[in-house]
Amino acid sequence: MEAGLRADLTDRPQTGIVHLGLGAFFRAFGCVFIEDAMAASGGDWGIVGVSLRSPDTRDALRGHDWGYTSVTLAPEGEQTRWITVLNDVLVAPEDPEAVLSAMAKREVRIVTLTVTEKGYCHNPATGALNVDHPDIQHDLIHDVPVSAIGFLVRALQRRRAAGAAPFTVLTCDNLPENGRLLRRLVLDFARRLDPALADWIESECKFPCTMVDRITPATTEADIARVAELTGRSDPAPVMHEPFAQWVIEDDFVGGARPDFAAAGVEMVRDVTAHEHMKLRMLNGTHSALAYTGYLAGHETIADTVADPVFAAYVRRLWSEIMPAVQAPEGVSLTEYADALFHRYANPGIRHRTWQIAMDGSQKLPQRILGSLTANLSAGRDCPALCLAVAAWMRYVGGVDEKGQAIDVRDPLMVQLRAASESADAPEGKVAALLAMRDVFPAELAEQLAQPVTEAAALIWAKGTRAAIEEGAR
Ligand code: CS2
């Protein structure tokens, strides 16, 4: 390691934030904004990152004292920056006690989270805590937790016992009204443990909602080699991301304690719902639709998918169906937003694999696609392109692609999805069995979707996804 990098370690700001779920996204996004906020306005908002599962990120970051390269991938070339906002990285399964004591420290005023949709241990269709989830069952009877919800509640319990103020819980996952959702889950869990603790969290703790946006594909070996070439430094843990970044946060923090986010370009608002719905439905909704259809048509990345004219027309069609189901945030034109998204998707520097985005569909579909469908179908508007996306997801979770090759389907409900898919031979039987999964489809919506999704599935199974789009949803 170069002397210059080590020298600045002691000058780093003190820790004010613990982050749960330290993946590439938060390192490419939140860490950069928070470092900028401190550069502009000071404050001790250094971050202790926590990996809830594997030690890989910690092991990769350790060699450079938690510093790493953030790489902006613009169509005209790459730009690198060395990020030093992390003060430590903990691995929860190795030392959960260290995580709890970090979260219980008085200087820690914010706990941020990116634990992905499935990390919330909830029912994606209803938003309720899944008390049958093995991690929740474990955490309700053991003091030392394994789930994010368990860590939050146990750490808050310690703070209360020590007479300290709670921290602000700042979720940065792509869930609808993410702060309010997490608040409900935390309160439900806490109430089962200790009603007085739940009352205290309810009155003292804050859970602002956020909208987060920066496309950050998983880092590959080729990226690591490229970064060494660009910087002359070997960094096993760089993050690769697009130039665009947007963070909108409800300005509601315990004691008002937070970094000067606005100085870093974060939009601080009273209510983030409109931004959140727009982003989840227009960006993540089309991302998922392109992931299933693009993957089935043999496209490796989103950029490859939208370079195919059939899919370029398909994504425009999707936006025209989604826009009537979205209320534009003040001052935002949805048409311009869609145009900008198209350019972001087409960025050839971003190799965002369709397979990566296709992961965990059972947890993503409700807020990304089914919300738009519910709004449209109830208003009598047909949605052939969105229904085709649902049918493509059903084809995808069957686990065999259009060439007869196995698909590596990753989903917490994989066993149930596979069983539903295999319960019938014909597409209409598969569709019926999958629509009957109440963790994903509410009963009323399942009924409305039966006919259009069955029709789209029949086309996909008979002709292949690309031809089905050309025929049914262009
Ligand atoms: C993507 C998101 O992997 C996925 O499911 O849709 O990670 C997406 O890239 C981000 O939300 C963009 O902000």
Residues whose N, C-alpha, C, O or C-beta is under 5 A from the ligand:
A	BS01	CS2	N174 V212 D213 R214 I215 T216 N284 H287 Q356 I357
